[in-house]
Amino acid sequence: MAGLRVRREDVSMSEKRQRRSYTPAYRREAAGLVIGTGRPVAVVAREIGVGEQLLGRWVAVERSRTDGPPGALDADERAELTRLRVENSELRMDREFLKKAAAFFVAEHQNR
């Protein structure tokens, strides 16, 4: 009898571990424990008896559900965005000019 191994095919379905099902309300409440308290997912998962990865997915879903899309920009933000875009464009042109100037001086120095 020593060394007797049980093959996976020999185990009946009733002996296999059944997958547990959780209600949406339970999932939201469990995710709320992590989000509301700021405790790590691993700690909360251990306390309520679910897997860390599973609880992590629930938290991600709940966060994406509660974090709506960003609102429209107000007038001040739109003005700042326009100013920053203009500044960005000017800086890109300056950089291109400086790259060409540096290449010119390097070539000039190598020809001496």
LINHU-V360644 format. One record per backbone hydrogen bond with DSSP energy under -0.5 kcal/mol. NH is the residue of the N-H (numbers start at 1). CO is the residue of the C=O. E is the energy in kcal/mol with one decimal. If there is no record, write none. Layout:
# LINHU-V360644
nh->(NH/NH)
co->(CO/CO)
e->(E/E)
This chain:
# LINHU-V360644
nh->(4/7/10/11/11/15/16/27/28/29/30/31/32/33/34/35/36/37/38/39/44/45/46/47/48/49/50/55/56/57/58/59/60/61/62/63/64/65/66/67/68/78/79/80/81/82/83/84/85/86/87/88/89/90/91/92/93/94/95/96/97/98/99/100/101/102/103/104/105/106/107/108/109/110/111/112)
co->(1/5/7/7/8/12/12/23/24/25/26/27/28/29/30/31/32/33/34/33/40/41/42/43/44/45/45/51/52/53/54/55/56/57/58/59/60/61/62/63/66/74/75/76/77/78/79/80/81/82/83/84/85/86/87/88/89/90/91/92/93/94/95/96/97/98/99/100/101/102/103/104/105/106/107/109)
e->(-1.7/-0.6/-1.2/-0.6/-1.0/-1.0/-0.9/-2.2/-2.4/-2.4/-2.7/-2.5/-2.3/-1.3/-1.0/-2.7/-2.9/-1.1/-1.8/-0.6/-2.0/-2.9/-2.0/-2.1/-2.3/-1.3/-1.9/-2.4/-2.6/-2.1/-2.0/-2.5/-2.3/-2.5/-2.5/-2.7/-2.3/-2.0/-2.3/-2.5/-1.1/-2.4/-2.2/-2.4/-2.5/-2.2/-2.4/-2.7/-2.1/-2.1/-2.5/-2.5/-2.1/-2.3/-2.4/-2.0/-2.0/-2.4/-2.4/-2.3/-2.4/-2.6/-2.3/-2.1/-2.6/-2.5/-2.2/-2.2/-2.4/-2.2/-2.3/-2.5/-2.3/-2.0/-1.3/-0.8)
